[in-house]
């Protein structure tokens, strides 16, 4: 294990900050997404607020007003790293301004300074599922190539303002979400005619994959920009790992599994790490009837803007089968065939620590770049007791198993930089908009409709993880 291993925890601005109409902040796509449940999908309302709906990301966990208290708790837990994001609309309210919002920049100055004072290294995602709604409504998000320059203007401001305070950056959260129809709105800012349900979006693969290409070009140009402004900056890609196994040893199951790894787990990573699309991409595009506009300068930028490290989210695994008569089970972004050897969480996500070990080894063998696990956690119903305690042994068990799997992968030879579980504090769920689906080490007294004191309470997992960090993983 690295001597400077980054033990930490993670959140995202749109899921934790709140303060949606304070400090000059503009509306983001997350601010226009209603709450929901696993049975009732979130609703997409990009052009109007509907009184009958509740928009949970607007209040979230109210980190905007509680950041001093929250960072003090992170320091008490012993975090060495805090993976967070910056809200694009707090810096450029519509995304088209020529000058940034100073109030927004000053807020993050205060956050970074306080983190540094407490010995916590910030690791910043530049865009984490919160594109300015103005760009959604006027450009259909990343479907327009014009958004590349607007994003780079945003990046330039961040790198110039914060390069002495932030070393580690990621361009886009779970960028390969754009390989799925679900990623249209959340990841790419695309709203096709007729779209309303978050989980059943109207999809145009040609438009979606072109938008994803624009996003990867923007990422590559941002990497180049960061290295020009300050060569010491480290910029990574962030990939949602959605590992799958063949359900049986039937060769067709194996081939289908291999294809899914290429099209979902490797499609973006190959471009951002190697600088070019994989050999499988041409056939993939042909099968989907997609014809990308790839300019010669795009190819050059992708090659010159290769990332310095790979960041991943990892929650669960699924199986694939060439047959259609199998029961399906949910997961982070992608459903799959149920694995008979695994148990699942309350939200139907299968728990598979060995899959993390396998994934880390596969990624490192393929790319030979350092890997950062920036999301890994268990969403569950937590109960706040009358004495202020929260007993979450299920979360401790989940994280313990995954940390042990990570340590085993490191012994196997994988270069892992650090581990920031999801999440540092309870946040609004991206998939369902619930607060009840809790992930944090710190409990936030708020319900699914923003009712509560917003007081913070340490869970049992808070104290457990403090011991894990202090022992450098030996006591878990």
C-alpha positions, 0 to 999 in steps of 0.5 A: 500500500502507498505510504500516502494512501488517501483514506477519505469519503465522498459527496457531490455538490448537487446531493449535499450542498443545498443553497440552490438560490443563494450566493448567486447560484443558478439552477442546474439540471439536478435542481429541476429533478423531482423526488421519487422512490424505487417504485415511482421514478423521479420526474424531469421538469427542465423548463418549469417548477411544478408546485405539486412536486418536491425538488430535493436537491435544492435543499439536500443536506444543507452543507452550504450552511453547515460546511464548518460543522461537517468538515470538523466531523470529517477531521474528527473521523480522521479523513485524509481526503475529501472527494467533493464536487463544485457546482457549475452553476455556483460559478457560472449561473447559466454557463454562458457568463463571461465572468465568474460569480465571485460569491461562488468562488469565495465559498469554495475558497473557504471550504478548501482552506478549512479542509487544508487547515484540518489536514484533509486533501480535497479531490474535486470533480468538476462536473457531477450531474449538475449541468446548468439548466440554461445549457440544457434548455438552449443547447440540449446539453452536450449534444451541442459542440458549443458547450465544449468551450463553455465548459473549458471557460469554467475549467480555466477559472477553477484551475487558475483560482484553486490550483494551489489548493487542489491537486487532484481533479476529475473532469466528469462524474461517471462519464460512461453513464452516457453509454446508457439511456438513463444518462441522457438528462443526468449526465449529458443534459439531453431532453428529447421530446416526450421525456418525463420519467427519469428511468424511462427517457426517450432515447436517440442513440445517435444524439447521445453518443455524439454528445458523449464524444463532445464530453470526452473531447472537452475532458481531454482539452481540460486535462491539457489546460490543467497541465499548462496552468500547473504541471503538478495538477493530477487530472483523472477520469471517473468511471462507473464500474458496472462489472458483469459475469457470464451467468453460465459457462456457455460460450455465448454467455462469455462473449456477451459478457465480454461485449458488455465490458467493452461497451460500458466499462471500457468505452470511455476509459479507453478513450480517456486513458489511451487517447483513442476509441477501442477496436470494437467501437466501429462495430458497436456504432454500426450495430446501433446505427450511429455515425459520429462526427469525429474531427481530426482535431478531436483525435489530436486532443484525445491523444494529448489529453490523456488522464493521469489516473483512473477513478471509479465507483463500485457498488455491485455486480450482475450477470449476463445471459444470452437467454432471456428467461431469467429474473433481473435485479437492479444496480447502480445505473444498470440492471442485470441477471441475478447472481444466485451466489450473492445477496442483495441490499434493500434496494436490490443491489447485489453485494460482491466484495470479490467483484471489487478485487477482480475489477481493480486487477482487470483495470490495472492490468489493462491500463497500468495507471493508478486507481482511486476508488471514489465511490463504494457504499451501501444505501440503507434505512438507518434509524436515529435512536432517541439518544442520538445514536445510529446503529448501522452494522450492515454498513460496517460489514459491507465496507469491511468486506470491500476494504479487505477486497481492496487490500487483497487487490493491492497485494495482487499488484494493483496500484490503488491511490486511495478509498473514499466511500460513498458517502461522508454524510447522508445525501440525496440519492441520485437515482431516487431523490430520497434521503431515506436511502442513506449512505453516510457515516454521519446522519442528517436529521432530514426526511425525503421532503426536507423536514427536520432539524438538519442536526448531524449525528455520528453513526456507529460506522463513523467510529469504526471507520475512524479506527480503520483510518488510524490503523491504515486499514489493519483494523477493519 
